Amino acid sequence: MFLEEDISSTEAAALTKQSLVDTQARMGIMLDLMPMGLLIHTMQGIIYANQEAKRLLKVSEGEVVGRHFLDFLQTNGDEAEAQITAAFEGQIHLKTTEVEIKSDDGVVRTIKLIAGSLPWDGNPVVQLLLQDVTDLKEVQQTLHRLAVTDELTGAFNRRYAFARARELFTQGDGAQRLLTIAVLDIDHFKRVNDTFGHASGDAALRTLSDTIRALGGDDFTFGRIGGEEFIILFPRMDVDVAKDFCERIRQQIENTPVATVGGVFSITVSIGISSKTGTDRSFDELFSRADAALYQAKEGGRNRVVLDSSSPVFAMLASAKV
């Protein structure tokens, strides 16, 4: 009887062990089917990674175990470390962290990190959930670019340019914050359309936009605010420096031929410049003065740069003439 009981107990133990092995295998399969990456992490390093985590990190099981997740990060390492530390301490970190990870093959992905503690005997252990949001971020960036960009020229659109201008106007301490703007217009643009066709007019607008952006880099904000009218915002730039730069723009545009199926031609621009003063109450006042200076440039013969008459530099030039 005892022998039979011993055999029965041995068989039960074997079945239990096999059941545990099968359960572990099934759990492994379930975790590998997760659409998110999963890392089981001790304070020393990673002890488990599911298939999605290994795909994101571009490593095999043997290459990831023992490494620390922070070693893969390109950005926001401090925020990720704070979230992981909070999880080790049993705290719930309500804010997720977006990080960029760089795999061993150089591919960079944007990952949303979610950290949480796990019940575990012995060493503290946390689970790190990795959600790949790279494609979503690219879509968001594309939508943002479309929302703020003029489709024809690639310059910022009117809505963004004026929103940015008002933001710059209110920054800093009143008149101590430098802001110069230039409003420019293609001379006799209707004549271009009538002579060479509207497609050539579009080509002229693109040539102007490409020329200005190539000259300026990231030093200013450039936007299209009307048919052939554009604005340039020069933050932290004195008006005399901005004027010199606008002269370079004028000359470069004049000397850049526009090649189209309708023919090759040149365009010129008139530019009006104004700089923020201590009495300006809004960006609209600053813009109105620049627009008035643009009108003076056109009235004075076009293809020229004119300073707003309230500019200190304008006053200096007027005194020099006297």
Buried (B, 14 or more C-beta within 10 A) or exposed (E): EEEEEEEEEEEEEEEEEEEEEEEEEEEEEEBBEEEBBBBBBBEEBBBBBBBBBBBBBBBEEEEBBEBBBBEBBEBBBEBBBBBBBBBBEEEEBEEBBBBBBBBEEEEEBBBBBBBBBEEEEEEBBBBBBBBBBBEEBEEEEEEEEEEBBBEEBBBBBBEBBBBBBBEBBEEBEEEEBBBBBBBBBBBBBEEBBEEBBEEBBBBBBBBBBBBBBEBBEEEBBBBBBEEBBBBBBBBBBBBBBBBEBBEEBBEBBEEBEBEBEBEEBEBBBBBBBBBBBEEBEEBEBBBBBBBBBBBBBBEEEBBBBBBBEBBEBBEEEEEEEE
